[in-house]
Amino acid sequence: MSYRLSILDKSPVGEGETAVMALARTLRLAQLAEEWGYHRFWIAEHHNTPQLASPSPELVIAWILGQTQRIRVGSGGVMLQHYSPYKVAENFNLLASLAPGRVDLGVGKAPGGLPLSTQALQLGLHQDEKGSFADQLSQLNGWLALNGTESGETVFPTPIPPRPPEGFVLGASVQSAQLAAQSDWNFIFAAHLNGDRALLRDVLSFWQTHSTRPTIVAVQVIVADSNDTAAQLAENVQIWGVELENGQRVTVASEEQALAFAAQAGSPPRKIARREQALLHGTAHDVLAKLNALHTQFGINEFIIDTPVAEGHARLTSLRLLAQAHNAVEVI
């Protein structure tokens, strides 16, 4: 067994908590993750979601970089449709200048919220000028490739860092993997949002044929001291897929959110369905066995761990137990 473990954190706000408490726990978790041997610590982007305190990953990344020493820190991911690629390049060049060699830039094409928050984020922008997600990624890649010495260039995403941030495309389709390969970026298969094993096989097969970069998969994981406790924590975790008549497709956390998305978008839903999960739960021994099986079957080099538990103690316990089990096997 030889694969890395990393963390995707959404700064969940537990019952009776405030965003201040949730963000303090995110920092503490990042510091503990460094101690426990996790490779990366990523911050998600969600808008107008009271249960999640992470609308601006760049701000939290800077905060964490200043209070850790070794662990890589990044976005999982920036929702590129809302922003100027130039501004994203500026933000992450600045972060990479603050902590050279430790910054990851993950980008995704999902909205990170319901239509009303998307409208607020994009107010005054000319979306028709931005082009497709592929166009925006190409622009971002071009800005990040500049080193400040090019002749004839009048605009640079300053400051130019000694090492640029490492780029990752987040997705769950062959098209996303193809885009990442063509851009020479890393690719993360979002199995934490789509647990279809056949899709996972097809996408990773394409990726491994068309890129020499590592195979990285995000999965939902809940570890507890007993299988019963883990099962109880996993019971309420849901993932729903929404497909609208206007062609929009998104992933949300409940049927209620799915209906709200359709209502705010002003388009009738063509399909709303609960998705198959890739949620792995159980004791550390059991979950590690499941990760080992995925690693062996699909050649996965790194797992990004999303623990969908808001309660602080259970969340920290889950990630600690998994790291301890993984480290024990690595030592052997």
Secondary structure as GFF3:
##gff-version 3
##sequence-region A 1 332
A	DSSP	beta_strand	4	9	.	.	.	ID=ss1
A	DSSP	alpha_helix	19	36	.	.	.	ID=ss2
A	DSSP	beta_strand	40	43	.	.	.	ID=ss3
A	DSSP	alpha_helix	57	65	.	.	.	ID=ss4
A	DSSP	beta_strand	72	79	.	.	.	ID=ss5
A	DSSP	three_ten_helix	80	82	.	.	.	ID=ss6
A	DSSP	alpha_helix	85	98	.	.	.	ID=ss7
A	DSSP	beta_strand	103	108	.	.	.	ID=ss8
A	DSSP	alpha_helix	115	121	.	.	.	ID=ss9
A	DSSP	alpha_helix	127	130	.	.	.	ID=ss10
A	DSSP	alpha_helix	133	145	.	.	.	ID=ss11
A	DSSP	beta_strand	166	171	.	.	.	ID=ss12
A	DSSP	alpha_helix	174	183	.	.	.	ID=ss13
A	DSSP	beta_strand	186	190	.	.	.	ID=ss14
A	DSSP	alpha_helix	197	210	.	.	.	ID=ss15
A	DSSP	beta_strand	216	223	.	.	.	ID=ss16
A	DSSP	alpha_helix	227	234	.	.	.	ID=ss17
A	DSSP	beta_strand	240	244	.	.	.	ID=ss18
A	DSSP	beta_strand	249	252	.	.	.	ID=ss19
A	DSSP	alpha_helix	255	265	.	.	.	ID=ss20
A	DSSP	beta_strand	269	274	.	.	.	ID=ss21
A	DSSP	beta_strand	280	282	.	.	.	ID=ss22
A	DSSP	alpha_helix	284	298	.	.	.	ID=ss23
A	DSSP	beta_strand	302	306	.	.	.	ID=ss24
A	DSSP	alpha_helix	312	331	.	.	.	ID=ss25
###
